[in-house]
């Protein structure tokens, strides 16, 4: 088992246990379980033997013999999460509860992202398979058909301090969006919506709306700042996002771990290199004010649509009457 498939589990701030992730599970040996549960090695071994004897688990399903990196000829028994939990039920260790929650979260992260981040090992400067997989993921993002904001979000999920449940993460996305929009239009997202939404214009003022008929326009559509960008602004935005993606990939190739704050700082550098203005304020229009105006204009637009549909219905009725008279 190679080192880059090992995570360090911090039990209580003092005890550290190396944990392997492989074959869609986490794996510990007897010594690691003894450390984890605060029990002797002989006690853990006795529980494992009893679990096998009582047919609670099958040895072939939970055991893997893995070569030790220090002694290549020596094989060590590693047991997966099913065995770890089975032992936990027998020793009833409080530390086992913490480990179960931690392991479940790491496995979910590993299965979704292909890898699990280990900030301590990354900071140690040791090359790991993580960076190879990160480069692969970034290349996939660059070649995907996702919209640029989704690509930006994908980049941030590879940050070592990324936490989707943290309010700061949502705030970071808003900062990035506004920085990019300001760079190409000198308006924030709220300002773009407020100044460009107009019920009297085709598609309510949206210039990059991706649907062909005005009948498909929804209330949500008129609240999205990107929809109001013109063709030239969209092209510039794509170029900036591509440069940002290329930079993220180059950092991964150089095996430099990045935090979310690092990525924001690097975006400013990219914008400066492109001689774009850097957003340093919150804008003059609030999100609430922009949404209120978007609602008003959308209401006007729907009223126009209803009048148009009524007119079209009357015209169809007149044509039908003319056809009947001819008959």
Backbone bond lengths (Angstrom), bond angles and torsions (degrees), N, CA, C in turn:
res aa  C-N    CA-C-N  psi(-1)  N-CA   C-N-CA  omega(-1)  CA-C   N-CA-C  phi
1 X - - - 1.461 - - 1.526 108.79 -
2 X 1.323 116.79 126.44 1.462 120.20 -176.88 1.518 110.58 -81.14
3 X 1.338 115.56 157.88 1.450 121.24 -172.02 1.521 113.04 -65.57
4 X 1.325 118.21 -32.30 1.444 119.67 -174.08 1.512 113.28 -75.37
5 X 1.316 118.61 2.59 1.448 121.17 173.33 1.526 110.20 -104.37
6 X 1.334 115.94 17.54 1.454 121.51 -178.70 1.519 110.09 -111.51
7 X 1.320 116.72 131.55 1.451 122.34 174.40 1.515 108.62 -110.80
8 X 1.322 116.39 156.38 1.456 120.03 176.03 1.523 108.77 -104.52
9 X 1.327 115.57 121.57 1.453 120.52 177.70 1.521 108.93 -98.24
10 X 1.326 116.17 120.32 1.459 122.83 179.78 1.523 108.06 -91.65
11 X 1.312 116.64 109.31 1.458 120.50 -174.67 1.518 111.94 -74.47
12 X 1.333 117.20 -53.94 1.469 118.72 -174.18 1.528 112.73 -141.54
13 X 1.311 115.75 16.78 1.455 119.01 -177.85 1.517 112.28 96.53
14 X 1.322 117.21 -16.41 1.464 120.88 -179.29 1.528 112.34 -120.08
15 X 1.322 115.89 -33.39 1.459 121.02 -177.35 1.519 109.76 -99.63
16 X 1.331 117.14 129.34 1.455 122.18 178.32 1.524 108.89 -120.73
17 X 1.328 115.92 133.78 1.454 121.17 179.84 1.517 108.89 -124.40
18 X 1.342 117.60 124.53 1.460 121.21 174.53 1.516 108.83 -72.42
19 X 1.307 116.86 127.15 1.465 121.84 -177.85 1.520 109.14 -124.23
20 X 1.319 117.21 129.46 1.469 121.06 178.18 1.521 110.18 -93.04
21 X 1.328 115.81 141.77 1.457 121.48 172.13 1.519 107.51 -115.66
22 X 1.316 115.92 119.52 1.463 121.36 179.58 1.514 108.29 -163.76
23 X 1.346 116.56 153.61 1.459 122.62 178.48 1.536 111.84 52.07
24 X 1.328 115.69 41.90 1.459 122.57 176.38 1.518 113.57 59.99
25 X 1.317 118.17 30.37 1.457 121.50 176.16 1.520 109.51 -153.42
26 X 1.341 115.95 172.82 1.462 120.90 172.79 1.522 107.70 -104.29
27 X 1.342 116.53 149.99 1.467 121.08 -172.81 1.520 110.45 -131.99
28 X 1.341 116.09 132.11 1.455 122.80 176.69 1.522 109.25 -130.90
29 X 1.326 116.54 150.03 1.457 119.60 172.30 1.526 109.04 -94.43
30 X 1.334 116.58 179.55 1.465 120.64 -174.91 1.521 111.67 -62.65
31 X 1.323 117.23 -42.15 1.465 120.33 -179.01 1.524 111.37 -63.03
32 X 1.334 116.01 -38.28 1.461 119.95 179.03 1.524 111.15 -67.06
33 X 1.335 116.60 -40.72 1.466 119.68 177.76 1.523 110.75 -65.76
34 X 1.322 117.05 -36.90 1.462 120.43 177.96 1.525 110.13 -62.25
35 X 1.329 116.59 -42.88 1.456 121.34 177.72 1.521 110.91 -66.10
36 X 1.319 115.89 -42.57 1.462 121.86 -178.58 1.522 112.12 -60.95
37 X 1.352 116.61 -45.70 1.453 120.89 -174.69 1.526 113.53 -94.87
38 X 1.331 117.24 -3.27 1.452 119.52 179.74 1.516 112.66 68.70
39 X 1.324 117.01 32.75 1.466 123.12 -179.99 1.522 109.34 -120.39
40 X 1.335 116.20 165.91 1.460 119.96 179.18 1.522 110.42 -74.84
41 X 1.334 114.63 159.15 1.462 120.47 178.61 1.523 110.97 -61.52
42 X 1.342 116.66 -40.04 1.467 120.77 -179.17 1.527 111.44 -65.15
43 X 1.336 116.74 -35.94 1.475 120.35 178.66 1.524 110.69 -65.39
44 X 1.342 116.54 -44.73 1.464 120.38 179.18 1.522 110.18 -63.30
45 X 1.331 117.02 -43.13 1.468 121.36 -179.52 1.521 110.87 -62.27
46 X 1.337 116.40 -39.94 1.467 120.64 178.76 1.522 111.07 -63.11
47 X 1.317 117.07 -42.96 1.469 120.87 178.61 1.535 110.63 -62.38
48 X 1.332 116.66 -42.24 1.466 120.41 -179.62 1.521 110.90 -62.60
49 X 1.348 117.01 -43.83 1.471 120.96 179.04 1.530 110.51 -62.61
50 X 1.331 117.01 -40.87 1.468 120.48 178.80 1.522 111.56 -65.63
51 X 1.314 116.85 -37.78 1.468 121.31 179.27 1.527 110.13 -62.72
52 X 1.342 116.32 -40.88 1.462 119.98 177.61 1.526 111.59 -69.85
53 X 1.346 116.72 -42.14 1.458 120.67 -178.88 1.518 112.06 -64.44
54 X 1.316 116.87 -34.33 1.467 121.45 -179.14 1.528 112.26 -87.43
55 X 1.314 116.91 4.36 1.466 123.58 178.42 1.535 112.77 59.51
56 X 1.330 114.55 25.58 1.465 117.35 176.16 1.521 110.00 -66.40
57 X 1.323 116.52 -38.20 1.456 123.30 175.00 1.523 109.08 -137.22
58 X 1.337 115.78 151.93 1.457 120.62 176.81 1.523 109.41 -94.82
59 X 1.317 115.38 135.10 1.457 120.89 -177.13 1.525 111.97 -57.42
60 X 1.319 116.43 -39.02 1.475 120.35 -177.84 1.521 112.73 -66.11
61 X 1.338 117.41 -21.14 1.461 121.07 -177.18 1.523 113.60 -90.98
62 X 1.339 116.85 -21.75 1.463 118.63 -171.33 1.523 113.97 -122.71
63 X 1.329 118.00 -3.54 1.459 121.16 -174.23 1.524 111.72 -116.04
64 X 1.336 115.67 135.14 1.454 121.77 173.23 1.520 108.67 -134.27
65 X 1.325 117.09 131.92 1.463 120.96 175.96 1.529 108.10 -92.63
66 X 1.312 116.02 120.25 1.462 121.31 -173.40 1.518 109.79 -125.03
67 X 1.328 115.66 138.29 1.453 120.51 -178.77 1.512 112.28 -70.71
68 X 1.305 116.49 136.48 1.458 122.41 176.71 1.528 109.11 -74.88
69 X 1.331 117.63 136.56 1.473 120.78 -178.22 1.523 111.89 -68.09
70 X 1.329 117.06 -25.21 1.462 120.52 179.90 1.524 112.10 -84.21
71 X 1.328 116.29 -31.35 1.462 121.70 -179.27 1.518 107.57 -130.23
72 X 1.313 116.13 90.29 1.449 121.80 -170.65 1.527 113.42 -57.77
73 X 1.343 116.31 -28.94 1.455 119.19 -176.74 1.524 111.96 -82.41
74 X 1.316 117.04 -15.48 1.456 120.51 -174.95 1.520 110.80 -88.90
75 X 1.324 116.41 131.65 1.460 121.84 178.24 1.533 109.22 -103.80
76 X 1.303 116.01 133.02 1.462 121.31 -179.71 1.527 109.18 -115.20
77 X 1.316 116.47 137.92 1.453 121.16 177.91 1.528 110.29 -77.22
78 X 1.328 116.05 123.78 1.454 122.11 174.49 1.516 108.83 -115.71
79 X 1.338 116.18 139.69 1.461 121.42 -177.18 1.526 109.19 -118.07
80 X 1.345 115.68 142.22 1.460 118.98 -176.46 1.525 112.18 -82.43
81 X 1.340 115.84 -176.38 1.459 121.42 -173.78 1.519 112.38 -61.00
82 X 1.334 117.74 -32.75 1.468 120.05 178.69 1.527 110.88 -58.94
83 X 1.319 116.48 -43.66 1.467 120.38 179.14 1.521 111.01 -69.69
84 X 1.325 116.57 -42.08 1.468 119.89 179.54 1.522 110.42 -57.56
85 X 1.333 116.38 -43.75 1.466 120.00 179.96 1.529 111.46 -69.60
86 X 1.344 116.43 -36.29 1.466 119.92 178.38 1.529 110.32 -63.04
87 X 1.337 116.24 -41.34 1.465 120.08 177.11 1.517 110.04 -66.16
88 X 1.332 116.10 -40.92 1.466 120.14 179.81 1.523 111.44 -58.07
89 X 1.348 117.65 -41.99 1.461 120.78 179.56 1.533 111.04 -60.06
90 X 1.315 116.65 -29.48 1.463 120.61 -177.26 1.527 112.73 -85.94
91 X 1.316 117.04 -34.22 1.471 118.56 -179.95 1.523 112.07 -92.29
92 X 1.342 116.97 -17.69 1.455 122.50 178.38 1.525 113.04 51.25
93 X 1.309 115.11 53.49 1.450 120.64 179.55 1.529 110.15 -92.22
94 X 1.334 116.34 135.69 1.466 120.12 177.32 1.519 111.04 -63.57
95 X 1.342 115.15 -31.46 1.459 119.47 178.48 1.528 110.70 -63.16
96 X 1.331 115.60 -28.91 1.464 119.90 178.92 1.512 112.58 -63.95
97 X 1.328 116.95 -34.93 1.469 121.12 178.64 1.527 109.90 -64.22
98 X 1.337 114.92 -45.57 1.463 119.47 179.56 1.526 110.83 -62.08
99 X 1.340 115.55 -41.74 1.457 119.79 -179.47 1.524 111.25 -65.53
100 X 1.326 117.17 -42.42 1.470 120.35 -179.55 1.525 110.36 -57.98
101 X 1.342 117.16 -46.14 1.461 120.90 179.80 1.526 111.25 -63.36
102 X 1.337 114.96 -43.80 1.470 119.82 179.55 1.525 110.97 -62.71
103 X 1.332 117.20 -46.56 1.460 121.31 -177.43 1.522 111.17 -63.49
104 X 1.334 117.19 -40.34 1.466 120.52 -180.00 1.515 111.08 -62.62
105 X 1.339 116.40 -41.71 1.467 120.64 179.55 1.520 111.45 -66.75
106 X 1.350 117.25 -41.58 1.465 121.07 -179.96 1.526 110.94 -65.14
107 X 1.327 116.60 -39.92 1.463 119.41 179.84 1.516 110.87 -65.47
108 X 1.327 116.56 -40.85 1.465 120.46 178.05 1.520 110.08 -61.09
109 X 1.332 115.98 -45.18 1.459 121.37 179.01 1.525 110.96 -62.97
110 X 1.324 115.68 -41.84 1.468 121.25 -177.62 1.530 111.46 -65.19
111 X 1.339 116.24 -43.14 1.458 120.40 -177.38 1.525 111.98 -70.88
112 X 1.334 116.94 -33.30 1.463 120.33 -178.67 1.525 111.44 -78.48
113 X 1.342 116.88 -44.71 1.465 120.71 -172.87 1.519 113.65 -99.68
114 X 1.358 118.13 -2.62 1.461 124.97 -177.35 1.523 111.41 79.72
115 X 1.324 118.84 -14.83 1.449 120.23 -178.16 1.516 109.12 -151.99
116 X 1.336 116.34 159.96 1.456 121.94 177.03 1.519 108.33 -118.50
117 X 1.326 116.80 135.46 1.458 120.76 -173.99 1.522 111.62 -83.75
118 X 1.296 116.36 139.99 1.450 123.00 177.47 1.515 107.24 -126.65
119 X 1.329 117.10 93.66 1.459 121.46 -172.30 1.521 111.24 -61.92
120 X 1.339 118.09 -37.94 1.457 119.96 -178.24 1.522 111.64 -63.72
121 X 1.338 117.39 -44.59 1.458 120.02 179.95 1.529 111.06 -69.49
122 X 1.349 116.66 -34.97 1.456 119.28 178.97 1.519 110.46 -64.81
123 X 1.331 117.02 -39.78 1.457 120.73 -179.72 1.527 111.78 -68.86
124 X 1.321 116.45 -20.75 1.456 118.75 -179.72 1.519 112.17 -70.71
125 X 1.347 116.89 -14.35 1.455 121.44 177.20 1.516 113.49 84.39
126 X 1.330 118.76 6.84 1.458 120.65 -179.78 1.522 110.07 -79.92
127 X 1.324 119.02 130.12 1.458 121.42 177.61 1.518 110.04 -60.29
128 X 1.301 117.72 136.69 1.464 121.17 179.81 1.514 110.22 -137.75
129 X 1.311 113.38 163.28 1.465 120.27 178.43 1.528 110.54 -64.07
130 X 1.334 115.92 -19.18 1.456 120.25 179.05 1.522 111.87 -51.78
131 X 1.332 117.22 -46.19 1.458 120.58 -175.68 1.529 111.58 -68.14
132 X 1.333 117.50 -33.83 1.466 120.24 176.25 1.517 110.23 -63.27
133 X 1.324 115.51 -43.93 1.462 119.77 -179.81 1.522 111.12 -70.43
134 X 1.330 115.53 -33.83 1.459 119.45 177.55 1.518 110.41 -64.21
135 X 1.327 117.60 -44.13 1.466 120.84 177.26 1.524 110.61 -60.34
136 X 1.312 115.92 -41.27 1.467 120.06 179.82 1.520 110.28 -62.20
137 X 1.337 116.22 -42.13 1.456 119.91 179.70 1.528 111.29 -66.09
138 X 1.337 116.88 -42.03 1.461 120.48 -179.57 1.526 111.62 -65.06
139 X 1.325 116.41 -37.56 1.474 119.29 176.99 1.525 110.14 -64.56
140 X 1.324 116.10 -38.29 1.467 119.95 178.29 1.528 110.57 -63.61
141 X 1.337 115.84 -40.66 1.463 120.31 178.94 1.528 110.51 -62.11
142 X 1.337 115.66 -44.37 1.464 120.19 -177.39 1.524 111.67 -62.94
143 X 1.324 117.22 -34.73 1.463 121.05 -177.02 1.525 113.05 -88.88
144 X 1.325 116.57 -7.28 1.463 119.82 -175.64 1.524 111.04 -75.18
145 X 1.323 115.08 165.88 1.460 121.50 178.99 1.532 111.47 -94.76
146 X 1.305 117.00 10.76 1.454 120.18 -179.10 1.520 110.79 -64.76
147 X 1.333 116.49 152.10 1.456 120.64 176.68 1.516 109.53 -67.36
148 X 1.332 116.27 157.65 1.457 119.86 -172.41 1.518 113.87 -59.34
149 X 1.332 118.81 -35.52 1.461 119.21 179.82 1.524 110.97 -67.52
150 X 1.335 116.34 -34.81 1.458 119.18 176.92 1.527 110.05 -67.64
151 X 1.326 116.13 -36.96 1.468 119.54 177.07 1.531 110.46 -62.73
152 X 1.334 115.51 -41.79 1.467 119.98 178.54 1.528 110.03 -61.90
153 X 1.308 117.05 -43.56 1.464 120.48 178.95 1.524 110.53 -63.04
154 X 1.329 116.06 -39.09 1.463 120.19 178.29 1.520 111.16 -60.91
155 X 1.342 116.00 -39.07 1.466 119.88 177.77 1.527 109.86 -60.52
156 X 1.331 116.01 -44.74 1.463 119.41 -174.85 1.522 112.77 -68.19
157 X 1.320 117.99 -24.85 1.464 119.44 177.87 1.526 111.02 -67.32
158 X 1.334 117.91 -16.50 1.462 120.89 179.08 1.529 112.20 -90.79
159 X 1.330 117.55 0.35 1.459 120.63 176.92 1.523 109.60 -70.76
160 X 1.334 117.17 145.29 1.464 119.77 -174.49 1.522 112.59 -71.17
161 X 1.338 118.23 -16.57 1.464 119.94 178.87 1.526 111.72 -111.47
162 X 1.352 116.92 20.24 1.464 120.66 -178.37 1.526 110.92 -67.35
163 X 1.322 116.73 130.47 1.456 122.43 177.54 1.526 107.72 -141.59
164 X 1.342 118.07 104.61 1.466 120.80 -176.00 1.522 114.37 -62.73
165 X 1.339 117.75 -19.57 1.462 120.90 -178.56 1.534 112.27 -89.55
166 X 1.319 116.61 -7.72 1.465 121.14 -177.42 1.524 109.82 -84.10
167 X 1.325 116.39 132.04 1.466 120.84 179.07 1.525 111.69 -60.83
168 X 1.339 116.57 -28.13 1.453 120.54 179.44 1.526 110.98 -63.30
169 X 1.338 116.53 -31.56 1.463 120.37 179.68 1.522 110.54 -63.74
170 X 1.327 115.99 -45.19 1.469 120.91 178.58 1.528 109.52 -62.24
171 X 1.328 116.01 -40.74 1.468 120.28 179.47 1.524 110.97 -63.68
172 X 1.343 117.48 -38.00 1.462 121.68 178.42 1.521 110.57 -61.02
173 X 1.322 116.74 -43.66 1.465 120.42 -179.37 1.530 110.45 -61.61
174 X 1.318 116.59 -40.08 1.469 120.66 -179.90 1.528 110.73 -66.76
175 X 1.317 116.06 -38.55 1.472 120.32 178.32 1.522 110.42 -62.68
176 X 1.339 115.71 -46.47 1.461 120.47 -179.95 1.517 111.07 -61.76
177 X 1.313 116.88 -45.24 1.463 121.12 179.40 1.528 110.68 -58.09
178 X 1.311 116.25 -48.36 1.463 119.84 -178.24 1.524 112.53 -67.02
179 X 1.327 117.20 -36.23 1.459 120.54 177.80 1.529 110.93 -62.90
180 X 1.323 116.39 -43.35 1.468 120.46 -179.88 1.523 111.24 -68.01
181 X 1.325 117.12 -44.62 1.467 120.54 -179.13 1.530 110.84 -65.25
182 X 1.323 116.88 -39.66 1.459 120.20 178.58 1.525 111.36 -65.05
183 X 1.321 115.36 -37.19 1.459 120.27 -178.77 1.520 112.31 -62.83
184 X 1.325 117.47 -32.93 1.465 119.66 -176.35 1.525 113.82 -102.21
185 X 1.336 117.35 -16.78 1.473 118.82 -176.33 1.520 113.71 -133.21
186 X 1.342 116.89 -9.08 1.460 123.53 -175.18 1.524 110.99 58.60
187 X 1.327 114.02 34.34 1.461 121.29 173.93 1.530 108.94 -140.74
188 X 1.330 116.16 145.30 1.457 120.45 174.55 1.527 108.80 -78.65
189 X 1.315 117.27 176.13 1.463 121.15 179.38 1.528 110.68 -59.65
190 X 1.322 116.48 -44.85 1.462 120.35 -179.50 1.530 111.38 -65.01
191 X 1.323 115.74 -39.97 1.468 119.53 -179.81 1.515 111.63 -67.64
192 X 1.330 116.99 -38.20 1.462 120.38 177.73 1.528 111.01 -60.04
193 X 1.315 116.29 -48.09 1.469 120.44 -179.69 1.524 109.87 -63.28
194 X 1.327 116.50 -48.42 1.464 120.94 -175.24 1.520 112.22 -61.94
195 X 1.329 117.25 -43.09 1.473 120.88 -174.77 1.525 113.70 -83.68
196 X 1.338 117.98 -20.98 1.463 119.05 -173.33 1.526 115.13 -110.59
197 X 1.318 118.80 -17.00 1.461 119.52 177.83 1.527 109.01 -70.45
198 X 1.322 116.60 129.07 1.464 120.87 -175.79 1.522 109.18 -156.68
199 X 1.310 116.70 114.98 1.467 122.00 -177.63 1.521 112.65 -64.63
200 X 1.328 117.20 -19.44 1.458 120.63 -177.73 1.534 111.80 -84.09
201 X 1.313 117.73 -13.05 1.463 121.66 -179.36 1.525 111.00 -94.28
202 X 1.335 116.99 155.62 1.466 119.55 175.50 1.530 110.75 -57.59
203 X 1.307 116.58 137.81 1.470 123.22 -179.55 1.533 111.93 55.05
204 X 1.346 115.03 32.78 1.472 122.21 175.82 1.536 111.34 57.64
205 X 1.327 116.66 26.75 1.460 121.62 178.00 1.523 113.96 92.47
206 X 1.325 117.64 -5.88 1.469 120.25 -179.89 1.520 110.00 -75.38
207 X 1.337 117.14 127.22 1.459 121.43 -175.56 1.529 113.57 -105.91
208 X 1.323 116.58 -19.66 1.469 119.21 178.70 1.523 111.27 -116.50
209 X 1.329 115.30 27.22 1.462 121.28 178.26 1.522 108.88 -67.70
210 X 1.332 117.60 131.72 1.456 120.72 -170.27 1.522 114.91 -92.84
211 X 1.338 117.71 8.66 1.465 120.03 177.19 1.525 109.81 -108.46
212 X 1.321 115.97 150.39 1.457 120.41 -171.17 1.526 113.85 -85.18
213 X 1.313 117.84 -26.65 1.465 120.16 -174.87 1.524 111.58 -112.17
214 X 1.334 115.88 139.82 1.458 120.40 176.72 1.522 111.61 -65.40
215 X 1.320 116.41 -21.81 1.465 120.06 179.35 1.521 112.18 -66.27
216 X 1.332 116.53 -19.68 1.465 120.81 -178.84 1.518 113.31 -86.64
217 X 1.328 117.81 -8.26 1.462 121.33 -176.55 1.525 110.35 -65.65
218 X 1.335 115.50 132.41 1.460 121.45 178.57 1.525 110.23 -113.33
219 X 1.312 115.17 168.71 1.471 120.97 177.82 1.516 110.56 -61.60
220 X 1.310 116.57 -35.66 1.465 120.72 179.85 1.520 111.16 -66.62
221 X 1.337 117.11 -37.97 1.464 121.40 -178.26 1.530 111.90 -57.84
222 X 1.336 116.55 -42.78 1.463 119.71 -175.34 1.530 112.17 -74.76
223 X 1.320 117.81 -6.88 1.463 121.02 179.45 1.526 112.73 -97.80
224 X 1.362 116.86 -1.36 1.465 121.85 -177.07 1.523 109.65 -95.85
225 X 1.319 116.29 117.05 1.466 121.33 -174.78 1.524 112.58 -60.23
226 X 1.321 117.82 -40.22 1.465 122.07 -178.01 1.524 112.30 -55.04
227 X 1.317 116.70 -32.98 1.467 120.65 -176.85 1.528 113.21 -64.12
228 X 1.327 116.83 -17.56 1.464 120.06 -177.17 1.531 113.05 -95.49
229 X 1.324 117.08 -2.45 1.458 119.65 179.39 1.524 110.23 -72.20
230 X 1.335 115.98 143.90 1.460 119.08 177.16 1.529 109.94 -85.91
231 X 1.307 116.81 177.21 1.468 121.57 -174.77 1.523 112.50 -59.59
232 X 1.319 117.61 -42.45 1.456 121.12 -179.17 1.525 111.30 -66.31
233 X 1.327 116.33 -41.41 1.461 120.57 179.35 1.527 111.43 -64.38
234 X 1.322 116.15 -37.91 1.473 120.45 177.94 1.523 110.41 -63.36
235 X 1.326 117.12 -42.01 1.471 121.18 179.70 1.532 111.09 -61.67
236 X 1.327 116.16 -44.29 1.470 120.22 179.71 1.522 110.34 -64.75
237 X 1.331 116.17 -40.80 1.461 120.50 179.37 1.527 111.19 -61.18
238 X 1.322 116.70 -43.49 1.464 120.88 177.96 1.532 110.67 -60.12
239 X 1.335 116.79 -42.10 1.465 120.67 -179.70 1.528 111.59 -63.36
240 X 1.327 116.27 -42.22 1.458 120.43 179.95 1.530 111.44 -65.54
241 X 1.323 115.86 -42.44 1.464 120.65 179.86 1.524 110.30 -65.24
242 X 1.335 116.88 -39.37 1.466 120.19 179.04 1.530 110.49 -64.29
243 X 1.325 117.32 -40.39 1.465 120.11 176.78 1.523 111.11 -63.94
244 X 1.307 115.47 -38.12 1.468 120.83 179.39 1.525 110.73 -64.77
245 X 1.324 115.86 -42.09 1.467 121.38 178.19 1.529 110.70 -65.48
246 X 1.332 116.18 -41.93 1.466 120.46 179.46 1.529 110.33 -62.72
247 X 1.330 115.95 -39.66 1.466 119.39 178.74 1.530 110.51 -65.40
248 X 1.328 117.06 -43.39 1.464 120.72 179.48 1.522 110.57 -60.01
249 X 1.334 116.31 -40.31 1.461 120.08 179.29 1.524 111.01 -67.81
250 X 1.334 117.25 -37.78 1.473 119.74 179.73 1.523 110.75 -66.50
251 X 1.346 117.98 -35.07 1.458 121.68 176.48 1.528 110.69 -65.91
252 X 1.335 115.92 -38.25 1.460 119.79 177.93 1.519 110.36 -66.72
253 X 1.336 116.48 -40.32 1.464 120.50 179.12 1.528 111.09 -64.34
254 X 1.335 116.09 -34.62 1.461 120.48 178.58 1.527 111.67 -82.49
255 X 1.333 116.27 0.51 1.461 123.47 178.34 1.522 111.46 59.21
256 X 1.345 114.40 46.75 1.462 121.01 177.30 1.526 108.60 -109.40
257 X 1.330 118.70 109.62 1.465 120.93 179.39 1.521 110.69 -66.47
258 X 1.318 117.30 141.72 1.456 121.71 -176.01 1.523 111.05 -123.27
259 X 1.328 115.29 136.76 1.450 121.56 171.64 1.529 108.49 -94.21
260 X 1.339 116.50 166.59 1.457 120.25 -179.20 1.522 111.19 -60.99
261 X 1.336 117.04 -40.68 1.469 120.54 179.32 1.526 111.06 -64.08
262 X 1.356 116.59 -34.31 1.468 120.40 177.10 1.519 110.58 -62.54
263 X 1.318 115.45 -40.38 1.467 119.43 -176.90 1.530 110.99 -68.47
264 X 1.309 117.62 -34.04 1.461 119.98 176.69 1.527 110.46 -66.84
265 X 1.318 116.27 -43.13 1.468 119.94 178.36 1.520 111.15 -60.98
266 X 1.333 116.62 -40.65 1.463 120.35 -179.70 1.522 111.37 -68.79
267 X 1.327 117.09 -31.15 1.468 119.50 176.74 1.525 109.85 -63.22
268 X 1.320 117.15 -41.78 1.467 120.51 177.76 1.529 110.56 -59.03
269 X 1.337 116.57 -39.90 1.464 120.69 178.98 1.526 110.29 -62.54
270 X 1.331 116.30 -44.60 1.469 120.97 179.74 1.522 110.71 -62.45
271 X 1.328 116.74 -41.63 1.463 120.84 179.55 1.531 110.80 -65.12
272 X 1.320 116.24 -39.49 1.468 120.11 178.57 1.523 111.05 -65.42
273 X 1.339 116.94 -40.13 1.463 120.19 178.19 1.521 111.21 -62.78
274 X 1.325 117.08 -29.16 1.459 122.11 178.28 1.530 111.46 -90.27
275 X 1.342 114.68 9.30 1.472 120.95 179.19 1.531 112.03 55.90
276 X 1.322 115.28 42.68 1.457 121.88 176.83 1.526 109.36 -102.74
277 X 1.318 115.79 150.02 1.456 120.50 177.73 1.532 110.31 -72.19
278 X 1.324 115.96 140.93 1.455 121.55 -178.76 1.528 109.46 -97.48
279 X 1.304 116.93 127.99 1.463 121.55 178.32 1.524 109.57 -71.54
280 X 1.332 116.10 124.92 1.466 120.50 -178.31 1.525 112.25 -124.35
281 X 1.334 116.55 10.24 1.469 120.44 -177.85 1.528 109.36 -142.10
282 X 1.312 116.69 179.21 1.465 121.44 -176.33 1.527 113.09 -92.12
283 X 1.337 117.51 -0.78 1.462 119.98 -179.44 1.522 111.59 90.87
284 X 1.316 115.90 170.21 1.469 121.05 -176.84 1.520 113.40 -98.43
285 X 1.350 116.00 -12.13 1.461 120.73 -178.73 1.529 108.83 -117.25
286 X 1.323 116.10 129.79 1.465 120.07 178.98 1.526 110.11 -79.51
287 X 1.306 115.40 158.69 1.471 120.90 177.53 1.527 110.05 -60.28
288 X 1.322 117.46 -40.88 1.461 121.96 -179.66 1.522 111.19 -61.19
289 X 1.318 116.55 -45.06 1.462 120.86 -179.29 1.526 111.11 -64.43
290 X 1.327 116.87 -40.43 1.461 121.13 179.32 1.523 110.73 -64.49
291 X 1.334 116.98 -42.23 1.462 120.42 -179.71 1.530 111.51 -67.50
292 X 1.330 116.02 -35.48 1.471 119.58 178.26 1.527 110.74 -63.66
293 X 1.338 116.53 -43.54 1.461 119.33 179.35 1.529 110.61 -68.30
294 X 1.335 117.15 -38.94 1.460 120.93 178.19 1.530 110.37 -60.53
295 X 1.324 116.64 -39.90 1.469 121.05 177.94 1.526 111.20 -64.08
296 X 1.321 115.85 -42.04 1.468 120.04 -179.80 1.527 110.66 -64.00
297 X 1.326 116.09 -48.74 1.464 119.96 -178.76 1.525 111.66 -65.74
298 X 1.327 115.93 -35.72 1.471 119.33 177.76 1.531 109.66 -65.64
299 X 1.323 115.97 -38.20 1.462 119.64 177.17 1.517 111.61 -61.96
300 X 1.334 116.52 -43.56 1.468 120.97 176.93 1.524 110.51 -61.63
301 X 1.330 115.14 -42.45 1.465 120.81 -179.85 1.530 110.84 -61.29
302 X 1.325 117.08 -43.66 1.467 120.48 179.91 1.527 111.23 -66.33
303 X 1.321 116.84 -35.89 1.472 120.33 176.88 1.524 109.50 -62.32
304 X 1.334 116.89 -43.39 1.463 121.43 178.11 1.521 110.69 -62.76
305 X 1.341 115.62 -40.31 1.466 120.23 179.51 1.517 111.01 -62.84
306 X 1.333 116.43 -41.95 1.461 120.27 180.00 1.527 111.31 -65.35
307 X 1.345 115.99 -40.30 1.467 119.55 178.35 1.527 110.46 -65.91
308 X 1.325 116.11 -39.22 1.454 120.80 179.21 1.529 110.79 -65.48
309 X 1.331 115.45 -43.25 1.464 119.48 179.10 1.526 110.85 -64.07
310 X 1.346 116.32 -37.41 1.455 120.61 178.50 1.525 110.58 -65.28
311 X 1.338 115.19 -42.02 1.459 120.42 178.53 1.520 111.04 -63.09
312 X 1.352 115.63 -43.92 1.460 120.21 179.27 1.528 111.19 -63.37
313 X 1.325 116.16 -37.34 1.462 120.45 178.75 1.523 110.79 -65.80
314 X 1.346 116.47 -40.84 1.467 120.82 178.65 1.517 110.51 -64.92
315 X 1.333 116.64 -40.96 1.460 120.60 179.29 1.532 110.61 -64.55
316 X 1.321 116.02 -39.71 1.464 120.02 177.56 1.526 110.66 -64.94
317 X 1.346 115.35 -38.71 1.464 119.90 179.17 1.520 110.88 -64.07
318 X 1.337 116.77 -42.64 1.468 121.62 178.44 1.526 110.39 -61.16
319 X 1.326 116.82 -43.45 1.457 121.15 179.11 1.518 111.59 -63.33
320 X 1.337 115.78 -39.34 1.465 119.80 178.72 1.536 110.88 -64.39
321 X 1.342 115.64 -40.71 1.472 120.45 179.14 1.524 110.65 -63.97
322 X 1.334 116.05 -41.86 1.462 120.46 179.07 1.543 110.41 -62.05
323 X 1.319 116.50 -39.79 1.446 120.45 178.65 1.522 111.70 -64.74
324 X 1.327 116.33 -38.78 1.463 120.53 179.36 1.531 110.59 -67.20
325 X 1.350 116.42 -39.73 1.466 120.26 179.97 1.523 110.32 -64.00
326 X 1.313 117.01 -39.50 1.455 121.60 179.76 1.521 111.17 -63.00
327 X 1.341 114.78 -35.85 1.476 118.37 179.86 1.518 111.50 -70.77
